[in-house]
Amino acid sequence: MEQTNFTIKHWAEDDRPREKLILKGKASLSDAELLAILIGSGSKQETAVELSKRLLQFYSNNLALLARQGVKQLTTFKGIGEAKAVSIIAALEIGQRRRSADQLTQDQITCSQDVFEIMQPVLGDLDHEEFWVLLLSNSNKVNHKLSLSKGGMTGTVVDVRILFKSALDYRATGLILVHNHPSGKLKPSEADIAITKKIKEGGKIMDISLLDHVIITEHSYYSFADEGLM
């Protein structure tokens, strides 16, 4: 007998992703079911949940890896058109921004782990290097996050004049430098060490303290302060 591939509307009500969310709460849904709600429909060959499972399996069931993909990559999957790809990208980006916004509500930076929690959602998944600075008040509260430069896989160029102009504009009394290493390697380069020293010396003239320089990767970080390099 020929098998029929039923669509989600033929499932028991409490097994459909939307209904399941309403009846049992968002935590009851798997990643594939949440993704299925985003893409809305599957095809004659597979349900939205099956399509979502196939997509996630390709990316090792890693949402962070999926979040790195663009429209061009996602639309190579049969069943994922431009509209569905855009919905997936937008939803994952909202999740990243929410995490970043949540972290900025903390009272102050107390350790390098706080810096990692704030900046990992911004830098951890990038395939190129970016250099940022956190501008702090005298109680180490984050007044502003500033992107200073974007580069390639191996480095960026930082304009120190722009950094200190912004620090003065925001009346910062402290700075924390942050950049990512897309390679996943945490060891600072000679260029990383040199720019840290240059900014630290410049800050002394303006009475603005450089408190740390943190290198971010997807899962970990390196703190100059923790390693005694400040």
C-alpha positions in Angstrom: 0.0 0.0 0.0 1.3 3.5 -0.9 2.2 5.6 2.1 0.7 9.0 2.5 2.8 11.8 4.0 0.3 13.6 6.1 0.6 17.4 6.6 0.7 18.9 10.0 -3.0 19.8 9.9 -3.7 16.0 10.0 -1.8 15.5 13.3 -3.4 15.4 16.7 -4.0 18.9 17.8 -1.6 18.8 20.7 1.2 17.6 18.4 1.0 20.5 16.0 3.7 23.0 16.8 1.5 26.1 17.1 -1.2 24.3 19.1 1.4 22.6 21.2 3.0 26.0 22.1 -0.4 27.4 23.2 -1.4 24.3 25.2 1.9 23.3 26.7 4.1 26.4 26.5 7.1 27.4 24.4 9.6 25.2 26.5 7.8 22.1 25.3 8.7 22.6 21.7 11.9 21.2 20.1 14.1 23.4 18.0 12.7 21.8 14.9 9.1 22.5 16.0 10.0 26.2 16.8 11.6 26.4 13.4 8.5 24.9 11.7 6.4 27.6 13.2 8.7 30.2 11.6 8.6 28.6 8.1 4.9 27.9 8.2 4.6 25.1 5.7 6.4 22.2 4.2 5.8 20.6 0.9 3.9 17.6 -0.6 6.9 15.5 0.3 7.5 16.5 3.9 5.9 18.5 6.7 7.3 21.8 8.0 8.7 19.9 11.0 10.4 17.3 8.8 11.9 20.1 6.7 13.1 21.8 9.8 14.7 18.6 11.1 16.5 18.1 7.8 17.8 21.7 7.9 19.0 21.5 11.5 20.6 18.1 10.9 22.7 19.6 8.1 24.0 22.2 10.6 24.7 19.6 13.2 21.6 20.7 15.2 23.5 23.8 16.1 21.4 27.0 16.1 24.5 29.2 16.4 25.8 27.6 13.2 22.4 28.1 11.5 22.4 31.7 12.6 25.6 32.4 10.6 23.9 31.5 7.3 22.6 34.0 4.8 19.7 33.8 2.3 21.9 32.4 -0.4 22.9 29.4 1.8 19.5 28.6 3.2 17.7 28.7 -0.2 19.9 25.9 -1.5 17.7 23.6 0.6 14.7 22.2 -1.2 11.6 23.6 0.4 13.3 26.8 1.7 12.5 29.8 -0.5 13.6 33.4 0.0 10.7 34.3 2.3 11.3 31.3 4.6 15.0 32.0 4.7 14.4 35.6 5.6 12.0 34.6 8.4 14.6 32.2 9.9 17.4 34.8 9.7 15.3 37.5 11.2 14.1 35.3 14.1 17.6 34.2 15.0 18.9 37.8 14.8 16.2 38.9 17.2 17.3 36.2 19.6 20.9 37.5 19.5 19.8 41.1 20.0 17.6 40.2 22.9 20.5 38.4 24.6 22.7 41.4 24.0 20.0 43.9 25.3 19.5 41.7 28.4 23.1 41.9 29.3 23.3 45.6 29.0 20.8 46.0 31.8 23.3 44.7 34.3 24.5 47.3 36.9 28.2 47.2 36.1 31.1 45.2 34.7 32.6 43.3 37.5 34.8 40.8 35.7 35.9 39.6 32.3 33.0 37.1 32.2 30.6 40.0 32.1 32.3 41.4 29.0 32.1 38.0 27.4 28.3 37.7 28.1 27.7 41.1 26.6 29.8 40.8 23.5 29.7 37.1 22.6 26.2 37.5 21.0 27.6 40.4 18.9 31.0 38.9 17.9 31.0 35.1 18.6 29.4 33.9 15.4 31.1 36.3 12.9 33.4 35.0 10.1 35.4 38.2 10.0 37.2 40.2 12.7 35.6 43.2 14.4 37.1 45.6 17.0 34.8 47.2 19.6 35.1 49.3 22.7 32.9 49.4 25.8 32.7 52.9 27.2 32.3 52.9 31.0 31.2 55.3 33.7 33.2 55.7 36.9 31.1 52.9 38.5 31.9 50.6 35.5 28.5 50.8 34.0 28.3 50.5 30.3 27.4 53.8 28.8 27.9 52.8 25.2 29.1 50.0 22.9 31.1 51.3 19.9 32.2 49.4 16.8 35.6 50.8 15.8 36.4 48.7 12.7 35.7 45.6 10.7 38.3 43.5 8.9 39.0 40.1 7.4 39.8 36.8 8.9 43.1 37.9 10.4 42.8 41.5 11.7 41.4 45.0 11.7 42.8 48.5 11.8 41.9 50.7 14.7 41.7 54.5 14.6 42.8 55.5 18.1 41.6 59.1 17.5 38.0 58.0 16.9 38.2 55.8 20.0 39.2 58.7 22.3 36.9 61.2 20.7 34.0 58.8 21.4 35.2 58.3 25.0 35.2 62.0 25.6 31.8 62.5 23.9 30.3 59.9 26.3 32.3 61.2 29.3 33.8 57.7 29.8 36.2 57.2 32.6 37.1 53.6 31.7 37.5 51.6 28.5 37.4 47.9 27.7 38.6 46.8 24.3 36.9 43.8 22.7 37.6 42.0 19.4 36.9 38.5 18.0 39.1 35.8 16.5 37.1 33.9 13.8 39.7 31.2 13.8 38.7 30.3 17.3 42.3 30.7 18.6 42.5 32.8 21.8 46.2 33.7 21.9 46.7 37.4 21.3 48.8 38.5 18.3 51.7 40.9 18.4 49.3 43.5 16.8 46.8 42.9 19.6 49.4 43.5 22.3 50.8 46.6 20.5 47.4 48.3 20.1 46.5 47.5 23.7 49.7 49.3 24.9 49.1 52.2 22.6 45.6 52.8 23.8 46.6 52.3 27.4 49.3 55.0 27.1 46.9 57.4 25.3 44.3 56.9 28.1 46.8 57.9 30.8 47.1 61.4 29.1 43.4 61.9 29.2 42.8 60.2 32.6 40.8 57.5 31.0 41.7 54.0 32.2 42.0 51.0 29.9 40.7 48.2 32.2 40.9 45.2 29.9 41.2 43.9 26.4 39.0 40.8 25.8 39.3 38.4 22.8 36.1 36.6 22.0 35.5 33.3 20.2 32.3 31.4 19.8 32.6 29.5 23.1 35.3 31.2 25.1 37.4 34.3 25.7 40.9 35.6 26.6 41.3 38.5 29.1 44.5 40.6 29.1 43.7 41.7 32.6 43.1 38.1 33.9 46.4 37.1 32.3 48.4 40.0 33.9 49.0 41.8 30.6 47.4 45.1 31.6 
